[in-house]
């Protein structure tokens, strides 16, 4: 079944992607369908004064090929300012998503060193156990809020297992992560001061955890990453600094959990909207692998990443000046009519399915892509094996994080009956 967006109401002359009203009901696919058709390289001025933005505006790339091209050219489009259009002083070059070149390669090598085949195998076993427990708990209650009580639980517990967070700390840390993320919503009442205090609390926890792993090593990924050393291009050995580890903890805890949670939540809605495909998954276990790829394409849990042009260039004949901010819109690229046949049709058998839900390739391709894929597959495998009936009871609700957060909008509440 196709669900093509209605473009007739979209007026590009009045379009303002900074307006949170655009995403109150989810990602604005109709807007981006119009942009792909009429203005695939489009300038969005930042009209409202905002001290968090240092640029007068940003370019919006909505086509698949452009997103891939910019993603794969880190020399021409650098990541030094991070993935958001907002400006966070002092963040330049401090974390994986604000690094390029040798510095970025060094950090990726150190982080990758923690994910040995033995550790990955153990994480998969842990994911299966967690998914079974999460689904069983939901079945025992009968009615659950799926986003927080099911979809959120698996990636957060997996991240906690990776980092080695004690069970006793997890609920408070999960709540803290939610507080750090949610103030991006323009309607959220939390004050900037309270938000800043939550961020400080997160960094304080990360710093103490790193210190503990170095003083008392454990058999977990975070211990390996905290102590790993790699040889740099000049022949020296180096390991991540405490600041780098603190920022990676922040990135892993927030981005890693939210994106997988969003994909699982969108996936449930899509599967229940297409009961024939849900039944295919129940009958044919081999259908899960392509289904996960379609869930990722369909959900595109990260809305955009930003880059900065390092010199004058052109995209589709449009002049991009040195220093301009350029944004790559993944949900739009994943609905590009020139790449995906009938792109507004959810199809778990879609092939080929070269989506860009994990980025458009290149040096910044998501490190956690394979783990996220396995978490999504395992959660739905356990859910469909244990639950015979799943029903959405109310219209799903969405939470707006604001344009300064690259995730932009999330499913915030899905009331479900499960039996």
Secondary structure, 3 states (H helix, E strand, C coil): CECCCCCCCCCHHHCCCCCHHHHCCCCCHHHHHHHHHHCCEEEEECCCCCCCCCCCEEEEECCHHHHHHHHCCCCCEECCCCCCCCCCCCCCCCCHHHCCHHHHHHHHHHHHCCCCHHHHHHHHHHHHHHHHHHHHHHHHHCEEEHHHHHHHHHHHHHHHHHHCCCHHHHHHHHHHHHHHHHCCCCCCCCCHHHHHHHHHHHHHHHHHHHHHHHHCCCCCHHHHHHHCCEECCCCCEECCCHHHHHHHHHHHHHHHHHHHHHHHHHHHHHHHHCHHHHHHHHHCCCHHHHHHHHHHHHHCCCCEEEEEECCCEEECCEEECCCCEEEEEHHHHCCCCCCCCCCCECCCCCCCCCCCCCCCCCCCCCCCHHHHHHHHHHHHHHHHHHCCCEEECCCCEEEECCCCCCCCEEEEECEEEEC
